[in-house]
Amino acid sequence: MVIVGKVIIDKLDCYGRHGVLKEENVLGQHFFVTCIMDTDFEEAAENDDINKAVNYAEVSQFITAYVKENIFKLIETLSDRLASEILINFNVKSVEIKIEKPSAPIGLPLKTVAVSITKSWNKCYLSIGSNLGDKKAYLDFAVNSLKSDKNIKVNKISNYLKTEPYGYEKQDEFLNGCIEIETIYSPHNLLKVINTIEANADRKREIHWGPRTLDIDIIFYGDKIINDNKLTIPHIDMENRFFVLKPLAEIAPYAINPVTNKSVKEMLNILNKKI
């Protein structure tokens, strides 16, 4: 049994210089930080071992130093950045940060003003492909670029698969793969990151579904369903794309498409019957 629990640091008194007014950035004031972290208690509880637990003393010291050493105009920014840094530096699945500002200069009697944010690691699946130049090198570049980003954990990488071109067929065969990651980026910020990686691989967007040095697509982002003018998740038409489903089934056969409620394995079996 997995024991998932919360580690709670309540109203930690921190000194910082955050605020819109110049005087706030110079003189500073006290902030109270509440930090609620979701973590797996199992190994720590079974072994009564502090080294397997989230050490709330270390987290408290980290928060105190972060609030003191950085300056932001908005406590919204402080809470967002602090939440990200706790996720990156400590073994927690999600974190809620509440920052109270009892000395907010609004000229009215109040006990405190506060903001609260919750952030977490989100499991995502990406498809990668290349059919120009050194294809394997481009796919490896994508993997290594993701690994170098502190806001991303690369968990699994499929084998690379040679496939025929899809859509626009007058081009060389592709080398494709899929990656399981965890990230604290939002879906749209993750899209910006992978577009930058593609650009760094000299990706040109000249022909729809045409030749490319590197293509990275978000297939799933947790169980989110998004359809706007910039992003569609789950990836559109994935159930008809062998070059997506085959490597994805290797690393995540039971991942569920939240739109159709079908697993990757089911979708691949259906597609294989059509081919």
NUTI-245908 format. One record per residue (C-alpha): x, y, z; residue in one letter. Coordinates in Angstrom, 2 decimals. Each point is the difference from the previous one (the first is absolute). Layout:
N
PT      px      py      pz type
PT       X       Y       Z    a
...
% end
This chain:
275
PT      px      py      pz type
PT    0.00    0.00    0.00    m
PT    1.31    3.44   -0.96    v
PT   -0.33    2.46    2.86    i
PT   -0.53    3.43   -1.50    v
PT   -0.13    2.81    2.52    g
PT    0.62    3.68    0.51    k
PT    2.89    1.81    1.63    v
PT   -1.25    3.35    1.29    i
PT    2.04    3.06    0.96    i
PT   -2.45    2.52    1.44    d
PT    0.58    3.76   -0.03    k
PT    3.80    0.03   -0.18    l
PT    1.14    3.54    0.87    d
PT    2.27    1.25   -2.80    c
PT    1.57    3.38   -0.70    y
PT    0.00    1.26   -3.58    g
PT   -0.06    3.08   -2.24    r
PT   -2.93   -0.75   -2.28    h
PT   -2.45    2.63   -1.16    g
PT   -0.91    2.54   -2.65    v
PT    1.17    2.97    2.04    l
PT    3.70    0.90   -0.02    k
PT   -0.03    0.33    3.78    e
PT   -1.11   -3.62    0.31    e
PT    2.97   -1.13   -2.09    n
PT    2.40    1.96    2.22    v
PT   -1.38   -0.31    3.52    l
PT   -1.64   -3.42   -0.28    g
PT   -2.63   -1.54    2.25    q
PT   -1.17   -3.29    1.47    h
PT   -1.85   -2.60   -2.03    f
PT   -1.62   -3.17    1.30    f
PT    0.40   -3.05   -2.22    v
PT   -2.11   -3.14    0.27    t
PT    1.28   -2.95   -2.00    c
PT   -2.03   -3.21   -0.45    i
PT    1.86   -2.79   -1.83    m
PT   -1.44   -3.27   -1.31    d
PT    2.54   -2.80    0.28    t
PT    0.31   -3.80    0.15    d
PT    0.40   -0.97    3.65    f
PT    0.39   -3.75   -0.53    e
PT    3.75   -0.54    0.11    e
PT    0.61    2.61    2.69    a
PT   -2.79   -1.34    2.21    a
PT    1.02   -3.65   -0.38    e
PT    3.65    0.68    0.84    n
PT   -0.47    2.93    2.39    d
PT    2.71    1.72   -2.09    d
PT    0.29    3.77   -0.30    i
PT    2.15   -0.45   -3.12    n
PT   -3.01   -1.48   -1.80    k
PT   -2.36    2.76    1.13    a
PT   -0.50    3.62   -0.98    v
PT    2.06    1.81    2.61    n
PT   -2.22    2.90    1.04    y
PT    2.93    1.73    1.72    a
PT    1.92    0.09   -3.29    e
PT   -3.08    1.19   -1.88    v
PT   -0.56    2.74    2.59    s
PT    3.59    1.20   -0.34    q
PT   -0.34   -0.07   -3.79    f
PT   -3.20    2.08    0.10    i
PT    1.51    2.52    2.42    t
PT    3.08    0.47   -2.19    a
PT   -2.01    0.22   -3.24    y
PT   -2.37    2.65    1.37    v
PT    2.94    2.02    1.34    k
PT    2.36   -0.26   -2.97    e
PT   -2.44    0.79   -2.82    n
PT   -2.04    3.11   -0.74    i
PT   -3.32   -0.02   -1.87    f
PT   -2.64    2.68   -0.47    k
PT   -2.84   -2.47    0.43    l
PT   -0.49   -2.65    2.66    i
PT   -1.75   -1.92   -2.79    e
PT    3.38   -0.26   -1.72    t
PT    1.73   -0.92    3.25    l
PT   -2.49   -2.79    0.72    s
PT    0.24   -1.40   -3.55    d
PT    3.82    0.00   -0.09    r
PT    0.28   -1.38    3.52    l
PT   -2.41   -2.84   -0.77    a
PT    2.04   -0.95   -3.07    s
PT    3.28    0.03    1.91    e
PT   -1.40   -2.24    2.75    i
PT   -1.21   -2.51   -2.61    l
PT    3.40    0.02   -1.68    i
PT    2.11   -0.24    3.15    n
PT   -2.04   -2.32    2.22    f
PT   -1.65   -3.39   -0.53    n
PT   -3.60    1.17   -0.03    v
PT   -2.79   -0.71   -2.49    k
PT   -1.86    3.28    0.40    s
PT    0.21    3.08    2.18    v
PT   -2.38    2.71    1.15    e
PT    1.57    3.32    0.96    i
PT   -1.91    2.70    1.87    k
PT    1.76    3.31    0.59    i
PT   -1.48    2.51    2.43    e
PT    1.00    3.66    0.02    k
PT   -1.24    1.51    3.29    p
PT    1.64    3.39   -0.60    s
PT   -1.43    0.57   -3.48    a
PT   -0.08    3.80   -0.56    p
PT   -3.65    0.49   -0.93    i
PT   -0.89    2.65    2.58    g
PT   -2.84   -1.99    1.55    l
PT   -0.20   -2.16    3.13    p
PT    0.47   -3.66   -0.81    l
PT    1.47   -3.12    1.51    k
PT    1.82   -1.16   -3.14    t
PT   -0.20   -0.38   -3.77    v
PT    1.05   -3.28   -1.55    a
PT    0.40   -1.96   -3.21    v
PT    0.00   -3.76   -0.43    s
PT    1.20   -2.24   -2.83    i
PT    0.13   -3.75   -0.55    t
PT    2.51   -1.57   -2.40    k
PT    0.90   -3.58   -0.74    s
PT    2.02   -2.33   -2.17    w
PT   -2.15   -1.03   -2.97    n
PT    0.57   -3.15   -2.04    k
PT    0.09    0.64   -3.75    c
PT    0.75   -1.98   -3.13    y
PT    1.83    1.50   -2.96    l
PT    0.48   -1.30   -3.53    s
PT    3.29    0.80   -1.75    i
PT    0.90   -0.45   -3.66    g
PT    2.58    0.91   -2.64    s
PT    0.53   -0.70   -3.69    n
PT    2.83    2.37   -0.92    l
PT    3.74   -0.24    0.60    g
PT    1.24   -2.15    2.86    d
PT   -3.43   -1.06    1.23    k
PT    1.16   -1.83    3.11    k
PT    2.18    2.94    1.00    a
PT   -3.00    2.33   -0.22    y
PT   -2.14   -2.31    2.16    l
PT    2.83   -0.32    2.51    d
PT    0.28    3.80   -0.03    f
PT   -3.67    0.25    0.92    a
PT    0.41   -2.46    2.89    v
PT    3.13    1.69    1.32    n
PT   -1.59    3.46   -0.27    s
PT   -2.94   -1.17    2.08    l
PT    2.33   -1.61    2.55    k
PT    1.94    3.26    0.39    s
PT   -3.12    1.94    1.00    d
PT   -0.40    0.03    3.79    k
PT   -3.79    0.29   -0.39    n
PT   -0.15   -3.37   -1.78    i
PT    0.79   -3.56    1.04    k
PT    0.52   -2.55   -2.79    v
PT   -1.31   -3.34    1.29    n
PT   -0.20   -2.32   -3.02    k
PT    1.19    0.01   -3.61    i
PT   -1.28   -2.45   -2.61    s
PT    2.16   -1.68   -2.59    n
PT    0.23    1.96   -3.23    y
PT   -2.18   -1.27   -2.83    l
PT    0.35    0.44   -3.77    k
PT   -3.35    0.92   -1.59    t
PT   -1.36    1.09   -3.35    e
PT   -0.97    3.68   -0.38    p
PT   -3.54    0.95    1.00    y
PT   -2.13    2.54   -1.87    g
PT    2.56    1.46   -2.39    y
PT    1.58   -3.17   -1.44    e
PT    2.65    1.42   -2.37    k
PT    2.76    0.01    2.61    q
PT    2.47   -2.27    1.74    d
PT   -1.05   -2.50    2.67    e
PT   -0.16    1.16    3.60    f
PT    1.67   -1.08    3.20    l
PT   -2.53    0.27    2.84    n
PT   -0.20   -0.54    3.72    g
PT   -1.95    0.94    3.12    c
PT    1.06    1.39    3.38    i
PT   -1.65   -0.05    3.41    e
PT    0.76    3.12    2.00    i
PT   -1.15    1.73    3.14    e
PT   -0.08    3.77   -0.08    t
PT   -1.08    3.00    2.02    i
PT   -0.56    2.03   -3.17    y
PT   -3.58    0.75   -0.94    s
PT   -1.08   -1.57   -3.32    p
PT    0.46    3.27   -1.90    h
PT    3.38    0.73    1.58    n
PT    1.11   -3.55   -0.80    l
PT   -0.99    0.68   -3.61    l
PT    2.24    3.10    0.01    k
PT    2.89   -2.08    1.35    v
PT   -0.29   -2.72   -2.64    i
PT   -0.40    2.59   -2.76    n
PT    3.29    1.53    1.16    t
PT    1.67   -3.42   -0.09    i
PT   -1.30   -0.50   -3.55    e
PT    1.31    3.42   -1.02    a
PT    3.40   -0.82    1.51    n
PT    0.01   -3.09   -2.23    a
PT   -0.55    2.29   -3.03    d
PT   -3.62   -1.09   -0.49    r
PT   -1.61    1.63   -3.03    k
PT   -3.79    0.15   -0.44    r
PT   -0.29    0.28   -3.77    e
PT   -2.28   -2.92   -0.99    i
PT   -2.84   -1.32    2.16    h
PT    1.03   -3.50    1.14    w
PT    3.14    0.53   -2.08    g
PT    3.66   -0.85    0.62    p
PT    1.41    1.14    3.33    r
PT    3.16   -0.29    2.03    t
PT   -1.99   -0.40    3.20    l
PT   -3.66   -0.20    0.89    d
PT   -1.20   -0.16    3.62    i
PT   -3.69   -0.37    0.83    d
PT   -1.83   -0.13    3.32    i
PT   -2.15   -3.15   -0.15    i
PT   -1.40   -0.05    3.55    f
PT    0.34    2.46    2.88    y
PT   -1.43   -1.92    2.96    g
PT   -3.71   -0.31   -0.63    d
PT   -0.40    3.54   -1.33    k
PT   -2.13    0.75   -3.05    i
PT    1.01    3.22   -1.76    i
PT   -1.20    1.35   -3.33    n
PT    0.87    3.59   -0.82    d
PT    1.68    1.88   -2.84    n
PT    3.48   -0.94    1.27    k
PT   -0.26   -3.50    1.43    l
PT   -2.07   -3.17   -0.24    t
PT    0.43   -2.70    2.67    i
PT   -0.32   -2.95   -0.39    p
PT    1.80    0.35   -3.31    h
PT   -2.43    0.10   -2.89    i
PT   -0.19   -3.10   -2.22    d
PT    2.34   -2.00    2.25    m
PT   -2.18   -3.10   -0.30    e
PT    0.88   -0.18   -3.73    n
PT    3.75    0.49    0.44    r
PT    1.98   -3.23    0.27    f
PT    3.19    2.02    0.48    f
PT   -1.51    1.43    3.20    v
PT   -1.88   -3.01    1.38    l
PT    2.71   -2.63   -0.55    k
PT    2.79    1.67    2.03    p
PT   -2.53    1.37    2.50    l
PT   -1.36   -3.50    0.62    a
PT    3.55   -1.10    0.83    e
PT    0.28    2.40    2.97    i
PT   -3.65    0.64    0.93    a
PT   -2.37   -2.68   -1.34    p
PT   -2.68    0.80    2.57    y
PT    0.06    3.78   -0.22    a
PT   -3.57    1.14   -0.65    i
PT   -1.21    2.45   -2.61    n
PT   -2.34    2.19    2.09    p
PT   -2.14    0.79   -3.04    v
PT   -0.72   -3.56   -1.19    t
PT    0.76   -1.82    3.28    n
PT    2.08   -2.51   -2.01    k
PT    3.47   -1.13    1.05    s
PT    3.00    0.37   -2.29    v
PT    0.10   -3.80   -0.33    k
PT   -3.65   -0.08   -1.08    e
PT    0.50    2.76   -2.56    m
PT    3.05   -1.77   -1.44    l
PT   -1.89   -3.30   -0.27    n
PT   -2.85    1.75   -1.83    i
PT    2.40    1.75   -2.36    l
PT    1.91   -3.23   -0.74    n
PT   -3.27   -1.59   -1.17    k
PT   -0.50    2.86   -2.47    k
PT    3.51   -0.16   -1.48    i
% end
